Amino acid sequence: MGFQDAVLNNTWEQEQERILVSIDHPEVGRLIGKEGRTLEALQFLLSIALKKRLGFDAALSVDAGDYWKKRETELLAEVDSAIEEVKRTGRAHRFQPMDPIVRRLIHKHVATHPDVSSASEGEGQWRKVVIKPKR
């Protein structure tokens, strides 16, 4: 892909139980692509290769220029706000449809919360996360 001088680092993120792959390159914008689509494609391909190598699915996140890290921080702030809304109103909060990786991030974030739970609803590209009060 023309990224011969790219530097890759990987670490284990215990909280989300996933492998983090960070790519550093002078042309980080090309790696990210429009709205992170190139990173998503790289992540998808690496996930397939990893599954073939390991024989099982392993959670994986590919980032460049901290793009996903920033997006996750924004998203988790939105999730925390939704949790407070659910606690205050007692009504469920439905997010817009999102990719499986993002849904998994939200479910992991909500999993240990004492007052709310999360579930996915819908099918295919319309699948979304719902946060609701524990009864």
Buried (B, 14 or more C-beta within 10 A) or exposed (E): EEBEEBEEEEEEEEEBEBBBBBBBBEEBEEBBBEEBEBBBEBBBEBBEEBEEEEEEEBBBBBBBBEBBEEBBEEBEEEBEEBBEBBEEEEEBBBBEBBBEBBBBBBBBBBEEBEEBBBEBEEEEEEBBBBBBBEE
